[in-house]
Amino acid sequence: MLKEWLEYLENQVGKGVYVWGAQGQRADSVGDVRDFINFRSKTNIMSGRAWKFYQKMEKEIGRENISFFDCSGLAMYFFQNLMGVAGSDASADGIWGGCTEIAKKNICPGDFAFRKEKGKMIHIGFVAADGNIIEARGSGYGVEKSPVSAGEWTHFGRHRWLQKEIEGENASNESDILKEKVERLQKILLCFDEKCLPRYGADGKYGAETDNAVQKMMRWMEKFRNEVGYAGK
């Protein structure tokens, strides 16, 4: 589901229009768009901004390509309507209740970003595949992508819907990095002694053969150091 979620987010950038309370409704299926926006908006100012932005988007990409979201609706349309893993609609604060808080330095694609005011989460964004944030920004704006540093994010969370996949993906990436490091070490060992890894070669796995070659090289280096002396420079 993580892969589909990240693809879904990217597909909404530049196509979504923020309307308070909206959850993925298509512009060509809501009837009179102006009435739809006015009915859902909390104030006349909000509806005016949303309508003006919608008109701009309609000219640029066409009514049939526009969907409406608020900040949490961008997530709930995917997790509730498309995937069926969320039982009911939820606000940003409600979604936060399903998250494990994480530090900003540890965020990964698929994690959520939040803004907290007066004791509750009032806005939510989502970490994209490239590490930027995708959000339904607010009235007069659409679904946008921007750097993490560009938003006033106060908290970050990893939701139970995606936690296993995110952490499994990270474990897989760490395993790949470790394999590359071992393979580089093995290639260095083979430069030192081309016959030191006769069975497995540079396979990226640190087993007994590789460990023996490392120990042999270390003994040779210690002997070499003792023979030539140490200048202390």
C-alpha positions in Angstrom: 0.0 0.0 0.0 3.0 2.4 0.6 3.8 2.4 -3.1 0.3 3.1 -4.1 0.0 5.9 -1.5 3.1 7.7 -2.7 1.9 7.4 -6.3 -1.5 8.7 -5.4 0.0 11.7 -3.7 2.1 12.6 -6.7 -1.0 12.3 -8.9 -2.9 14.9 -6.9 -0.3 17.6 -7.1 -1.5 20.4 -9.4 -4.9 18.8 -9.8 -6.6 19.2 -6.3 -8.5 22.3 -5.1 -8.8 22.9 -1.4 -12.4 23.0 -0.2 -13.1 22.6 3.5 -14.6 19.2 4.3 -14.0 17.8 0.8 -12.8 14.3 0.4 -11.9 13.5 -3.3 -15.1 14.7 -5.0 -14.6 15.3 -8.7 -15.5 18.7 -10.1 -17.5 17.1 -12.9 -19.6 15.0 -10.5 -20.8 17.6 -7.9 -23.2 19.5 -10.0 -22.9 23.2 -9.6 -19.4 23.8 -8.4 -20.0 27.2 -7.0 -22.9 25.8 -4.9 -20.7 22.9 -3.8 -17.9 25.3 -2.6 -20.3 27.7 -0.9 -22.1 24.9 1.0 -18.9 23.4 2.3 -16.9 26.5 3.1 -17.0 27.8 6.7 -16.9 31.5 5.7 -17.7 33.6 2.6 -14.0 34.6 2.5 -13.0 30.9 2.3 -15.6 30.2 -0.4 -14.5 33.2 -2.4 -10.9 32.1 -2.4 -11.7 28.6 -3.3 -14.0 29.6 -6.2 -11.4 32.0 -7.6 -8.7 29.3 -7.4 -11.0 26.7 -9.0 -11.7 29.0 -11.9 -8.0 29.4 -12.5 -7.5 25.6 -12.4 -10.5 24.9 -14.7 -8.9 27.1 -17.4 -5.6 25.4 -17.0 -6.4 21.7 -16.8 -10.2 21.4 -17.3 -13.1 20.6 -15.0 -12.8 16.8 -15.6 -9.3 16.7 -14.1 -10.0 18.5 -10.8 -10.8 17.0 -7.5 -11.6 18.7 -4.2 -9.9 18.0 -0.8 -9.2 19.5 2.5 -6.0 18.7 4.3 -7.2 15.4 6.0 -9.5 14.6 3.1 -6.5 14.1 0.9 -5.5 11.2 3.0 -9.0 9.9 3.9 -10.0 9.6 0.3 -7.1 7.1 -0.2 -7.3 5.2 3.0 -11.1 5.1 3.4 -12.6 5.4 -0.1 -9.9 3.6 -2.2 -8.2 1.2 0.3 -10.9 0.6 2.8 -8.5 0.5 5.8 -10.1 3.5 7.6 -13.5 2.9 9.0 -14.6 6.5 9.2 -13.6 10.0 8.2 -11.1 11.7 10.4 -9.7 15.2 10.9 -6.0 16.0 11.2 -6.2 15.5 15.0 -8.0 12.2 14.5 -5.4 10.9 12.1 -2.7 11.9 14.6 -4.3 9.6 17.1 -3.2 6.6 14.9 0.4 7.8 14.6 3.5 7.0 16.5 5.4 10.3 16.9 8.8 10.5 15.3 11.6 13.0 15.2 11.9 15.3 12.1 15.3 13.9 11.4 13.8 10.3 11.1 11.0 11.0 8.7 10.6 8.8 5.7 8.4 8.7 2.6 4.9 7.8 3.8 5.2 9.6 7.1 2.8 12.4 8.1 3.5 16.0 9.1 1.3 18.0 11.4 0.8 21.5 12.7 -0.4 21.9 16.3 -2.2 24.9 17.7 -4.1 25.3 21.0 -3.6 21.7 22.0 -4.7 19.9 18.8 -3.5 19.2 15.3 -5.1 21.6 12.9 -3.3 20.8 9.6 -1.7 17.7 8.0 0.7 17.1 5.2 2.4 14.0 3.8 6.0 13.0 3.2 6.4 12.2 -0.5 8.8 9.8 -2.2 11.4 12.5 -2.7 11.2 13.7 0.9 9.2 16.8 0.2 5.7 17.5 1.7 2.5 17.2 -0.3 -0.5 18.9 1.2 -3.9 20.4 0.5 -2.7 23.8 1.6 -5.8 25.8 2.3 -8.5 28.0 0.8 -7.3 29.7 -2.3 -4.7 27.0 -2.9 -4.6 23.4 -4.2 -2.6 20.3 -3.6 1.0 21.4 -3.6 4.5 20.0 -3.0 7.2 21.9 -1.0 10.3 21.3 1.1 9.7 20.2 4.7 11.4 23.5 5.8 8.8 25.6 3.9 5.9 24.6 6.2 5.2 25.4 9.9 5.2 21.7 10.9 5.4 21.1 14.6 5.0 17.3 14.8 5.7 14.2 12.6 4.1 10.8 12.9 4.2 7.3 11.4 0.6 5.9 11.0 -0.2 2.3 11.8 -1.7 2.0 8.2 1.8 2.3 6.8 4.2 1.6 9.6 5.2 -1.9 8.8 5.9 -1.1 5.1 7.9 2.0 5.9 10.0 0.3 8.5 10.4 -2.8 6.3 11.5 -0.5 3.4 14.1 1.2 5.6 15.4 -2.2 6.8 15.7 -3.3 3.2 17.6 -0.1 2.3 20.0 -0.5 5.2 20.6 -4.1 4.2 21.5 -3.0 0.7 23.9 -0.4 2.0 25.6 -2.9 4.3 26.0 -5.3 1.4 27.6 -2.6 -0.8 30.1 -1.8 2.1 31.1 -5.5 2.4 31.5 -5.8 -1.3 33.8 -2.8 -1.4 35.8 -4.3 1.4 36.1 -7.6 -0.4 37.3 -5.9 -3.6 40.1 -4.2 -1.5 41.0 -7.6 0.0 41.2 -9.1 -3.5 43.6 -6.2 -4.6 45.8 -7.2 -1.6 45.6 -10.9 -2.4 43.7 -12.1 -5.5 43.4 -15.6 -4.1 42.1 -14.6 -0.6 38.4 -15.3 -1.4 38.6 -18.5 -3.5 35.0 -19.8 -2.8 32.7 -16.8 -2.8 34.7 -13.8 -4.1 33.2 -10.3 -3.7 29.6 -11.5 -3.0 28.7 -8.8 -0.5 28.3 -11.3 2.4 30.6 -11.1 5.4 31.3 -14.8 6.2 34.2 -16.8 7.6 36.1 -16.6 4.3 36.0 -12.8 4.3 36.8 -12.6 8.0 39.8 -14.8 7.6 41.0 -12.6 4.7 40.5 -9.5 6.9 42.5 -11.0 9.7 45.3 -12.0 7.3 45.5 -8.5 5.9 45.6 -7.0 9.4 48.4 -9.3 10.5 50.4 -8.4 7.3 49.8 -4.6 7.9 50.9 -4.9 11.6 54.1 -6.8 10.5 54.7 -4.2 7.8 54.3 -1.4 10.3 56.8 -3.0 12.7 59.3 -3.5 9.9 59.3 0.0 8.4 58.8 1.8 11.7 56.4 4.5 12.7 57.6 8.1 12.0 55.0 9.7 14.2 53.8 12.1 11.5 
